[in-house]
Amino acid sequence: MSTTKQSAKGRVSRSAGRFGPRYGRFIRKRVVEVEELQKAAHTCPRCDQVAVKRKGTGIWECRKCSFKFAGGAYVPQTPAFRIAQRSIEKSQPEE
């Protein structure tokens, strides 16, 4: 009988590593994607600096100009907001 050690496949060692083997690989992978997106620095809608951080669920604040605004739970601008903003810009008459 051979005693070879099998390597771990698909092991998540980033932020979802705290869950260990629980909850399944794809759920842990999804948690990693969401947490990396929410913890990244985002662009401020007022001063255009990459300094927006999440304060709480749906609350975002720029560290440069202290502009505090409401957004999505995990990202400052949700995909639905971007679609609405695009349609508003199209309907605005040009001066």
Secondary structure, DSSP 8 states (H G I E B T S, - for coil): --------SS---SGGGGGTTTT-HHHHHHHHHHHHHHHS-EE-TTT--EEEEEEETTEEEETTT--EEE--SSSSS-HHHHHHHHHHHHHS---
